[in-house]
Amino acid sequence: MDQYTVTNQRNWDGRVAPHVVSESYNLAGFRKTRCSLMPLELQELGNVQGKTLLHLQCHFGMDTLSWAERGAQVTGVDLSGKAIRQARQLATELAIEATFIQSDVYAVPEHLDIKFDIVYTSYGVLCWLGDLSQWAQIVADALKPGGLFYIVESHPAGLIFSVGQENELRIDDSYFNVGPQKCESGQSYIETHEQLQATTTYQWSHSLGEIVTSIIDAGLQIQFLHEFPFAAYQQLPTMEMDEEGWWRLPSNEERIPFLFSLLARKPA
Protein backbone atom coordinates (compact mmCIF):
# COMPACT_ATOMS: atom_id res chain seq x y z
CA MET A 1 0.00 0.00 0.00
CA ASP A 2 1.14 3.55 -0.68
CA GLN A 3 1.60 6.16 2.05
CA TYR A 4 -1.89 7.60 1.51
CA THR A 5 -3.56 4.23 1.99
CA VAL A 6 -1.47 3.38 5.06
CA THR A 7 -2.38 6.72 6.63
CA ASN A 8 -6.08 6.26 5.85
CA GLN A 9 -6.00 2.72 7.21
CA ARG A 10 -4.63 3.99 10.51
CA ASN A 11 -7.40 6.60 10.68
CA TRP A 12 -10.14 4.08 9.89
CA ASP A 13 -8.81 1.64 12.47
CA GLY A 14 -9.30 4.44 14.99
CA ARG A 15 -12.89 5.06 13.93
CA VAL A 16 -14.19 1.54 14.55
CA ALA A 17 -14.52 1.61 18.35
CA PRO A 18 -16.31 5.00 18.55
CA HIS A 19 -18.56 4.11 15.60
CA VAL A 20 -19.63 0.83 17.19
CA VAL A 21 -20.98 2.65 20.27
CA SER A 22 -22.31 5.72 18.44
CA GLU A 23 -25.98 6.66 18.23
CA SER A 24 -25.61 7.28 14.50
CA TYR A 25 -24.70 3.67 13.70
CA ASN A 26 -27.19 2.42 16.30
CA LEU A 27 -25.76 -1.06 16.60
CA ALA A 28 -28.29 -1.90 19.33
CA GLY A 29 -31.11 -1.15 16.91
CA PHE A 30 -29.44 -3.20 14.20
CA ARG A 31 -29.26 -6.20 16.52
CA LYS A 32 -33.06 -6.04 16.76
CA THR A 33 -34.04 -5.19 13.18
CA ARG A 34 -31.05 -6.75 11.37
CA CYS A 35 -31.29 -4.00 8.78
CA SER A 36 -29.17 -0.87 8.43
CA LEU A 37 -30.07 -0.25 4.78
CA MET A 38 -32.04 2.77 3.61
CA PRO A 39 -35.28 2.29 1.62
CA LEU A 40 -33.57 3.75 -1.46
CA GLU A 41 -31.08 0.95 -2.02
CA LEU A 42 -33.59 -1.70 -0.98
CA GLN A 43 -35.97 -0.50 -3.67
CA GLU A 44 -33.42 0.21 -6.41
CA LEU A 45 -31.34 -2.93 -6.08
CA GLY A 46 -34.37 -5.08 -5.41
CA ASN A 47 -34.48 -8.79 -4.70
CA VAL A 48 -31.09 -10.28 -3.82
CA GLN A 49 -32.35 -13.70 -2.74
CA GLY A 50 -29.83 -16.38 -3.72
CA LYS A 51 -27.46 -13.84 -5.31
CA THR A 52 -23.74 -13.61 -4.55
CA LEU A 53 -22.92 -10.07 -3.43
CA LEU A 54 -19.56 -8.35 -2.96
CA HIS A 55 -19.66 -5.30 -0.70
CA LEU A 56 -16.64 -3.02 -1.15
CA GLN A 57 -15.55 -0.71 1.70
CA CYS A 58 -18.00 -2.37 4.07
CA HIS A 59 -16.68 -0.85 7.35
CA PHE A 60 -17.77 -3.13 10.21
CA GLY A 61 -20.34 -4.97 8.18
CA MET A 62 -23.84 -3.87 9.16
CA ASP A 63 -24.96 -3.24 5.58
CA THR A 64 -23.26 -6.43 4.41
CA LEU A 65 -25.12 -8.46 7.01
CA SER A 66 -28.35 -6.66 6.12
CA TRP A 67 -28.05 -7.96 2.57
CA ALA A 68 -27.33 -11.43 3.93
CA GLU A 69 -30.55 -11.27 5.95
CA ARG A 70 -32.32 -10.63 2.65
CA GLY A 71 -30.98 -13.85 1.19
CA ALA A 72 -27.73 -12.82 -0.47
CA GLN A 73 -24.49 -14.78 -0.13
CA VAL A 74 -22.27 -11.92 0.99
CA THR A 75 -18.58 -11.06 1.02
CA GLY A 76 -17.52 -7.81 2.67
CA VAL A 77 -14.18 -6.11 2.05
CA ASP A 78 -12.64 -3.27 4.03
CA LEU A 79 -9.25 -1.64 4.47
CA SER A 80 -9.40 -1.64 8.27
CA GLY A 81 -8.40 -4.80 10.09
CA LYS A 82 -10.26 -3.65 13.20
CA ALA A 83 -13.42 -3.14 11.16
CA ILE A 84 -13.17 -6.62 9.67
CA ARG A 85 -12.65 -8.20 13.10
CA GLN A 86 -15.74 -6.35 14.37
CA ALA A 87 -17.73 -7.48 11.33
CA ARG A 88 -16.80 -11.10 11.87
CA GLN A 89 -17.68 -10.83 15.55
CA LEU A 90 -21.07 -9.33 14.71
CA ALA A 91 -21.80 -12.04 12.14
CA THR A 92 -20.97 -14.73 14.68
CA GLU A 93 -23.06 -13.07 17.39
CA LEU A 94 -26.13 -12.85 15.13
CA ALA A 95 -25.52 -16.23 13.44
CA ILE A 96 -25.52 -14.64 9.99
CA GLU A 97 -23.40 -16.37 7.36
CA ALA A 98 -20.93 -13.96 5.77
CA THR A 99 -17.34 -13.74 4.59
CA PHE A 100 -15.20 -10.73 5.50
CA ILE A 101 -11.81 -9.91 4.00
CA GLN A 102 -9.34 -7.22 4.97
CA SER A 103 -8.04 -5.60 1.81
CA ASP A 104 -7.39 -2.34 0.04
CA VAL A 105 -9.91 -2.02 -2.81
CA TYR A 106 -7.12 -2.13 -5.37
CA ALA A 107 -5.82 -5.42 -3.93
CA VAL A 108 -9.21 -7.19 -4.05
CA PRO A 109 -8.23 -9.33 -7.10
CA GLU A 110 -5.39 -10.80 -5.02
CA HIS A 111 -7.88 -12.11 -2.44
CA LEU A 112 -10.82 -13.26 -4.56
CA ASP A 113 -10.92 -15.68 -7.48
CA ILE A 114 -14.71 -15.90 -7.78
CA LYS A 115 -17.23 -13.76 -9.67
CA PHE A 116 -20.34 -12.17 -8.18
CA ASP A 117 -23.90 -11.47 -9.25
CA ILE A 118 -23.78 -8.07 -7.55
CA VAL A 119 -21.08 -5.62 -6.51
CA TYR A 120 -22.35 -3.02 -4.04
CA THR A 121 -20.81 0.05 -2.41
CA SER A 122 -22.34 3.04 -0.63
CA TYR A 123 -22.18 6.36 1.21
CA GLY A 124 -18.79 8.02 1.47
CA VAL A 125 -16.59 5.58 -0.42
CA LEU A 126 -15.21 7.30 -3.52
CA CYS A 127 -13.33 10.08 -1.72
CA TRP A 128 -10.88 7.45 -0.45
CA LEU A 129 -9.98 6.26 -3.96
CA GLY A 130 -7.38 8.02 -6.06
CA ASP A 131 -7.77 6.04 -9.30
CA LEU A 132 -11.36 5.54 -10.39
CA SER A 133 -10.40 3.90 -13.68
CA GLN A 134 -8.68 1.07 -11.82
CA TRP A 135 -11.51 0.89 -9.29
CA ALA A 136 -14.15 0.55 -12.00
CA GLN A 137 -12.15 -2.15 -13.78
CA ILE A 138 -11.87 -4.12 -10.52
CA VAL A 139 -15.64 -3.84 -10.09
CA ALA A 140 -16.25 -5.03 -13.66
CA ASP A 141 -13.79 -7.91 -13.35
CA ALA A 142 -15.50 -9.07 -10.13
CA LEU A 143 -18.89 -9.41 -11.85
CA LYS A 144 -20.31 -12.42 -13.64
CA PRO A 145 -21.61 -11.78 -17.17
CA GLY A 146 -24.98 -10.12 -16.69
CA GLY A 147 -24.04 -9.10 -13.14
CA LEU A 148 -25.04 -5.77 -11.56
CA PHE A 149 -23.03 -2.98 -10.00
CA TYR A 150 -24.89 -0.62 -7.66
CA ILE A 151 -23.58 2.49 -5.92
CA VAL A 152 -25.36 5.10 -3.82
CA GLU A 153 -23.03 7.92 -2.87
CA SER A 154 -22.67 11.60 -1.97
CA HIS A 155 -23.15 13.73 -5.06
CA PRO A 156 -19.91 15.55 -5.96
CA ALA A 157 -21.80 18.78 -6.67
CA GLY A 158 -23.18 18.89 -3.13
CA LEU A 159 -19.74 18.32 -1.61
CA ILE A 160 -18.37 21.68 -2.75
CA PHE A 161 -20.68 23.73 -0.51
CA SER A 162 -20.33 25.00 3.04
CA VAL A 163 -22.48 27.33 5.17
CA GLY A 164 -21.43 30.90 5.95
CA GLN A 165 -21.95 32.93 9.13
CA GLU A 166 -25.45 33.99 8.09
CA ASN A 167 -26.37 30.47 6.96
CA GLU A 168 -25.83 31.31 3.31
CA LEU A 169 -24.49 28.60 1.02
CA ARG A 170 -21.04 29.23 -0.37
CA ILE A 171 -18.63 27.28 -2.54
CA ASP A 172 -15.54 26.21 -0.62
CA ASP A 173 -14.08 23.32 -2.60
CA SER A 174 -13.30 22.42 -6.19
CA TYR A 175 -15.76 20.24 -8.06
CA PHE A 176 -12.86 18.70 -9.94
CA ASN A 177 -10.20 16.32 -8.64
CA VAL A 178 -7.40 18.21 -6.92
CA GLY A 179 -6.36 15.31 -4.69
CA PRO A 180 -4.87 13.92 -2.75
CA GLN A 181 -6.01 16.48 -0.22
CA LYS A 182 -4.43 16.16 3.19
CA CYS A 183 -7.03 16.56 5.95
CA GLU A 184 -6.44 16.94 9.67
CA SER A 185 -9.32 16.26 12.04
CA GLY A 186 -9.77 14.55 15.36
CA GLN A 187 -13.45 13.98 14.60
CA SER A 188 -15.28 11.47 12.45
CA TYR A 189 -18.19 12.27 10.13
CA ILE A 190 -20.62 11.38 12.91
CA GLU A 191 -20.84 12.51 16.51
CA THR A 192 -18.71 10.44 18.85
CA HIS A 193 -17.67 10.86 22.46
CA GLU A 194 -13.96 10.58 21.86
CA GLN A 195 -11.23 12.15 19.75
CA LEU A 196 -9.54 10.10 17.06
CA GLN A 197 -5.90 9.34 17.75
CA ALA A 198 -4.87 9.19 14.07
CA THR A 199 -6.11 12.52 12.73
CA THR A 200 -4.59 12.60 9.23
CA THR A 201 -6.38 11.39 6.10
CA TYR A 202 -5.88 11.77 2.35
CA GLN A 203 -8.94 12.20 0.16
CA TRP A 204 -9.84 12.78 -3.48
CA SER A 205 -12.74 14.55 -5.14
CA HIS A 206 -14.31 13.10 -8.29
CA SER A 207 -16.75 14.77 -10.66
CA LEU A 208 -19.88 12.92 -11.75
CA GLY A 209 -18.45 12.82 -15.27
CA GLU A 210 -15.30 11.10 -14.02
CA ILE A 211 -17.35 8.55 -12.07
CA VAL A 212 -19.70 7.71 -14.93
CA THR A 213 -16.96 7.61 -17.57
CA SER A 214 -14.81 5.25 -15.50
CA ILE A 215 -17.72 2.82 -15.26
CA ILE A 216 -18.44 3.00 -18.99
CA ASP A 217 -14.76 2.59 -19.88
CA ALA A 218 -14.65 -0.56 -17.74
CA GLY A 219 -17.24 -2.08 -20.07
CA LEU A 220 -20.34 -1.76 -17.89
CA GLN A 221 -23.67 -0.59 -19.28
CA ILE A 222 -25.41 2.04 -17.18
CA GLN A 223 -29.05 1.23 -16.48
CA PHE A 224 -29.89 4.40 -14.56
CA LEU A 225 -28.35 7.42 -12.85
CA HIS A 226 -30.56 9.11 -10.24
CA GLU A 227 -29.88 12.36 -8.36
CA PHE A 228 -31.51 13.44 -5.11
CA PRO A 229 -31.80 16.73 -3.13
CA PHE A 230 -31.01 15.10 0.22
CA ALA A 231 -28.00 13.57 1.95
CA ALA A 232 -27.36 10.41 3.95
CA TYR A 233 -25.81 12.37 6.82
CA GLN A 234 -25.82 15.97 8.09
CA GLN A 235 -23.56 17.24 5.36
CA LEU A 236 -24.20 20.90 6.22
CA PRO A 237 -25.01 22.25 9.71
CA THR A 238 -28.32 23.77 8.55
CA MET A 239 -29.65 20.43 7.30
CA GLU A 240 -32.58 18.82 9.08
CA MET A 241 -33.55 15.15 9.15
CA ASP A 242 -36.85 14.23 7.51
CA GLU A 243 -39.23 11.46 8.53
CA GLU A 244 -37.42 8.93 6.35
CA GLY A 245 -33.98 9.61 7.83
CA TRP A 246 -32.59 11.77 5.01
CA TRP A 247 -30.93 15.14 5.64
CA ARG A 248 -32.35 18.12 3.74
CA LEU A 249 -31.79 21.85 3.53
CA PRO A 250 -34.32 23.92 5.53
CA SER A 251 -37.81 24.37 4.10
CA ASN A 252 -37.21 21.60 1.56
CA GLU A 253 -34.92 23.87 -0.44
CA GLU A 254 -34.30 21.48 -3.32
CA ARG A 255 -31.73 23.31 -5.43
CA ILE A 256 -28.65 21.14 -4.99
CA PRO A 257 -28.07 17.40 -5.51
CA PHE A 258 -26.54 15.81 -2.42
CA LEU A 259 -26.88 12.15 -3.34
CA PHE A 260 -26.80 9.99 -6.46
CA SER A 261 -27.39 6.34 -7.23
CA LEU A 262 -26.26 4.36 -10.24
CA LEU A 263 -26.96 0.87 -11.52
CA ALA A 264 -24.80 -0.72 -14.22
CA ARG A 265 -24.82 -4.16 -15.82
CA LYS A 266 -21.96 -6.25 -17.16
CA PRO A 267 -22.86 -7.41 -20.69
CA ALA A 268 -23.85 -11.05 -20.92
FENKA-V890252 format. One line per field, one symbol per residue. psi: psi as a letter, one per 20 degrees, with the letter a starting at -180 (. if undefined). Layout:
psi = ???
This chain:
psi = qrhgggghggghhihgghhhjqhghlhghhhghkpjqqhghgghhbpjpjqpppoqmickjghghghhhjjqoqpppqhphhggghgggggggjlppqppppqqgijghiipkrqqhppqqqnkhhijphnhggghhggghiqqpirpppppqpphghiiqrpahkkqpqphrqhrokrpppqopjqairprjqqqgoiprpqqqprhgggghhgghijqophqoqqqkrrirnhqiiqqpaiijqpqqqklnmippiqqqppqqpq.
